[in-house]
Amino acid sequence: MTDPHHDIRDAVRRLCARFPGSYWQALDRERAYPAEFVKALTDEGWLSVLIPETYGGAGLPLAAAAAVLEEIHRSGGNGAACHAQMYTMGVVLRHGSEAQKRRWLPQIASGELRLQAFGVTEPSSGVDTTRISTFARKDGDRYVVRGQKIWTSRAEYSDLMVLLCRTTAREEAARPSDGMSVLLVDMQQAKGRGLTIRPIRTMLNHATTELFFDDMEVPAENLVGEEGQGFRYILDGMNAERILIAAECIGDGRFFVDRASAYAKQREVFGRPIGQNQGVQFPIARAHVQLEAAAGMVARAAALYDSGQPCGTEANMAKLLASEASWFAADTCLQTHGGFGFAEEYDIERKFRETRLYQTAPIPTNLILSHVATHVLGLPKSF
Ligand SMILES: Cc1cc2nc3c(=O)[nH]c(=O)nc-3n(C[C@H](O)[C@H](O)[C@H](O)COP(=O)(O)OP(=O)(O)OC[C@H]3O[C@@H](n4cnc5c(N)ncnc54)[C@H](O)[C@@H]3O)c2cc1C
């Protein structure tokens, strides 16, 4: 089968070649943001592929965006510094007013405004999003927001944030998923005026933070869609997010298989390449098989998404399969490299840490299994 995104892959590979392992290693050491890499992606238009041409983007399907992120990860880089720009704008695109689209999307497409921050998770709600308590109280022509978010990645490097908050308390809403709303927050405006950003240092370089809202004011015109319907809007965007992150996992996995195969052919112990031993070659072959299967599910989920069909289950299954395949490939690659896999200069230990995230975020594996068990197989609900 011919790959419809062959040209995109080639161009992204060429861009990534300008940012080798040493670039990512230096950033990882300092936990620094890959500003030059993100600028290069923006300048070449890769972060705006999903924005329709009317608003200054390329108007390409999700499968094209998946190819961009897969290639970044296959090259040894990490798209997490900017991947949210691709899917968070979908909330504005699908549910925003025409005035909001005209105001924000062209500036996001050109790179003048960065929409990198996505504030959903809270410390006390966990994966039960209906329990979020950050509250936006309407006061004339503005909302006044109080509360806290955690794990809001890239907040320090974003101009705008898609924020999910309650506008009606859970107890007063008809259903737990009602009464939540989406606000588009101008972070530059809000910083120091009710918004405090505190970075969280983690096992990987992810620029993640916690946010505190202390009577942060947001103009009422920044409400996206209807008040109280925000949870539905966010769920829509989550399918795109899961498919794109699954594509990143496929890229990671292919990076690990490429590196493991190359090393196993070249490293000689006992007078022969280690890859001649089936104990070494079989796990690499298994990793390849698992990645191919997962990539098939990612392609299927993206095709359903692009044709406007329901794809929640497929997006979830793609993300589960791809994150498990990349993690197995990571472990196999590390084992194949022996002690050298632990050395920073090989990039394996860094990518190993980076790919582990995706079994927990943006949704943990257990929650996907629970979705499949109850929504697909009809098993009794546990929560
Ligand atoms: C580096 C990083 C970046 C992130 N970036 C963002 C971001 O930009 N924006 C954002 O909003 N969020 C972000 N997140 C948050 C991420 O989506 C959550 O961490 C994730 O959804 C898990 O939520 P939690 O940490 O609250 O875990 P908890 O809800 O406390 O769950 C802990 C564990 O218990 C399991 N569990 C809970 N309930 C059940 C159940 N009923 N059945 C079976 N198992 C269960 C879960 O699967 C999980 O393994 C990020 C997280 C990290 C670590």
The ligand as an ORCA input file, in Angstrom:
! r2SCAN-3c Opt
* xyz 0 1
  C       3.786     14.452     32.757
  C       2.291     14.595     32.778
  C       1.678     15.501     31.924
  C       0.299     15.686     31.970
  N      -0.284     16.683     31.199
  C      -1.588     17.010     31.417
  C      -2.168     18.167     30.794
  O      -1.512     18.881     30.016
  N      -3.455     18.499     31.109
  C      -4.207     17.747     31.973
  O      -5.365     18.112     32.213
  N      -3.703     16.631     32.548
  C      -2.413     16.257     32.309
  N      -1.863     15.152     32.933
  C      -2.690     14.404     33.882
  C      -2.978     12.976     33.439
  O      -3.938     12.982     32.431
  C      -3.407     12.230     34.712
  O      -2.268     12.081     35.530
  C      -3.996     10.900     34.393
  O      -5.217     11.052     33.735
  C      -4.225     10.116     35.678
  O      -4.920     10.893     36.628
  P      -4.387     10.975     38.130
  O      -2.942     11.269     38.061
  O      -5.229     11.905     38.890
  O      -4.534      9.493     38.675
  P      -5.672      8.905     39.642
  O      -7.036      9.251     39.136
  O      -5.344      9.267     41.040
  O      -5.460      7.343     39.425
  C      -4.320      6.657     39.978
  C      -4.299      5.245     39.438
  O      -5.480      4.550     39.855
  C      -6.124      3.968     38.733
  N      -7.585      4.043     38.909
  C      -8.320      5.078     39.382
  N      -9.621      4.755     39.415
  C      -9.713      3.489     38.939
  C     -10.808      2.587     38.731
  N     -12.078      2.927     38.989
  N     -10.535      1.361     38.240
  C      -9.255      0.982     37.966
  N      -8.188      1.792     38.158
  C      -8.433      3.034     38.627
  C      -5.698      4.782     37.514
  O      -5.743      3.998     36.363
  C      -4.266      5.205     37.895
  O      -3.372      4.219     37.451
  C      -0.490     14.909     32.869
  C       0.143     13.966     33.690
  C       1.500     13.822     33.679
  C       2.151     12.837     34.619
*
